[in-house]
Amino acid sequence: MDEDGFDLWDLRVEVVAPPGAKLWCGAVPGDHFELKGEMLHLPPGQGMSIYSIAAVLPLLAAKQRMTHPADWMSTDAEVACPDPNCPSRLRITRTAKRRFRHAETTAVPMKDFPQ
């Protein structure tokens, strides 16, 4: 194993909702974005509410990391829309592992980082 390498999950965050539900957040079921490394990607021509993104944003860095199978971060995948009147949820799915190297992600050398 590379001592300076680490893996993160790429993520897909997708709007899900009960069939026929009225969504108040401006989303349509199936709307999504992908997180690849630190880069967030929306499909061309599709938007997403900043409030919906803000609801999941604090969880994404943790969801990208490897977690124990019993950890709730490994099993729980849906976040409620922040609008209390909107029945939609944002489903976070781990899609693929991506390998990173410490020296490519920070200017701080590993030898200076406390072990």
C-alpha positions as CSV (number, residue, x, y, z in Angstrom):
1,M,0.0,0.0,0.0
2,D,1.3,3.5,-0.8
3,E,2.1,5.4,2.3
4,D,1.2,8.7,0.7
5,G,-1.9,7.4,-1.1
6,F,-5.5,7.3,0.0
7,D,-8.9,6.4,-1.5
8,L,-12.1,8.4,-1.5
9,W,-15.5,7.4,-2.9
10,D,-17.0,9.4,-5.8
11,L,-20.6,10.2,-4.9
12,R,-23.9,10.7,-6.7
13,V,-26.5,12.8,-4.9
14,E,-30.0,12.3,-6.4
15,V,-33.4,13.7,-5.7
16,V,-35.9,11.0,-4.8
17,A,-39.6,11.5,-3.9
18,P,-42.9,9.6,-3.6
19,P,-44.6,9.1,-6.9
20,G,-46.8,12.2,-7.8
21,A,-45.5,14.2,-4.8
22,K,-45.5,18.0,-5.1
23,L,-41.9,19.2,-4.6
24,W,-41.3,22.7,-3.3
25,C,-37.6,22.8,-3.7
26,G,-37.6,23.3,-7.4
27,A,-36.2,19.8,-8.0
28,V,-37.5,16.9,-10.2
29,P,-37.0,13.3,-9.1
30,G,-33.8,12.1,-10.8
31,D,-32.1,15.5,-10.6
32,H,-28.6,14.9,-9.3
33,F,-25.0,16.0,-9.0
34,E,-21.8,14.0,-8.7
35,L,-18.9,14.6,-6.4
36,K,-15.6,13.4,-7.9
37,G,-12.8,14.1,-5.5
38,E,-13.5,17.6,-4.4
39,M,-15.2,18.7,-7.6
40,L,-19.0,18.9,-7.8
41,H,-20.5,18.3,-11.2
42,L,-24.1,19.0,-12.4
43,P,-25.4,17.7,-15.6
44,P,-25.6,20.3,-18.4
45,G,-28.7,22.4,-18.2
46,Q,-29.7,21.2,-14.7
47,G,-29.7,23.2,-11.6
48,M,-30.1,22.4,-7.9
49,S,-31.2,24.5,-5.0
50,I,-28.4,25.9,-2.9
51,Y,-30.5,25.0,0.1
52,S,-30.7,21.3,-0.9
53,I,-27.0,21.3,-1.5
54,A,-26.4,22.9,1.9
55,A,-28.4,20.2,3.5
56,V,-26.1,17.4,2.3
57,L,-22.8,19.3,2.1
58,P,-21.6,18.7,5.7
59,L,-22.0,14.9,5.1
60,L,-20.2,14.5,1.8
61,A,-16.6,14.6,3.0
62,A,-17.4,11.9,5.6
63,K,-19.4,9.8,3.1
64,Q,-16.4,9.9,0.8
65,R,-14.2,8.2,3.4
66,M,-14.0,4.5,4.0
67,T,-16.1,3.6,7.0
68,H,-16.8,0.5,9.1
69,P,-19.8,-1.5,7.7
70,A,-21.7,-1.0,11.1
71,D,-21.1,2.8,11.0
72,W,-24.3,4.7,10.2
73,M,-22.4,6.6,7.6
74,S,-22.0,3.3,5.7
75,T,-25.7,2.4,5.9
76,D,-27.8,5.6,5.9
77,A,-28.1,7.3,2.6
78,E,-31.0,9.8,2.5
79,V,-31.2,13.3,3.7
80,A,-34.5,15.2,4.0
81,C,-35.1,18.3,1.9
82,P,-34.5,21.3,4.1
83,D,-38.0,22.6,3.2
84,P,-40.3,21.1,5.9
85,N,-43.2,21.1,3.4
86,C,-41.2,19.2,0.7
87,P,-41.4,15.4,0.7
88,S,-38.2,14.9,-1.4
89,R,-35.0,13.4,-0.1
90,L,-31.5,13.5,-1.4
91,R,-30.0,10.0,-1.8
92,I,-26.2,9.8,-1.5
93,T,-24.7,6.8,-3.3
94,R,-21.1,5.8,-3.3
95,T,-20.2,5.1,-6.9
96,A,-16.5,4.4,-7.4
97,K,-13.2,4.7,-5.4
98,R,-10.7,7.2,-6.6
99,R,-7.0,7.1,-5.5
100,F,-5.3,10.3,-4.4
101,R,-1.7,11.1,-3.3
102,H,-0.9,13.3,-0.4
103,A,1.6,15.4,-2.4
104,E,-1.0,16.1,-5.1
105,T,-3.6,17.4,-2.7
106,T,-1.7,19.7,-0.3
107,A,1.5,21.7,-0.1
108,V,2.2,20.4,3.4
109,P,4.8,17.6,3.3
110,M,3.9,14.4,5.1
111,K,7.1,14.5,7.1
112,D,5.8,17.7,8.7
113,F,2.4,16.2,9.5
114,P,2.0,14.7,13.0
115,Q,1.5,11.0,12.8
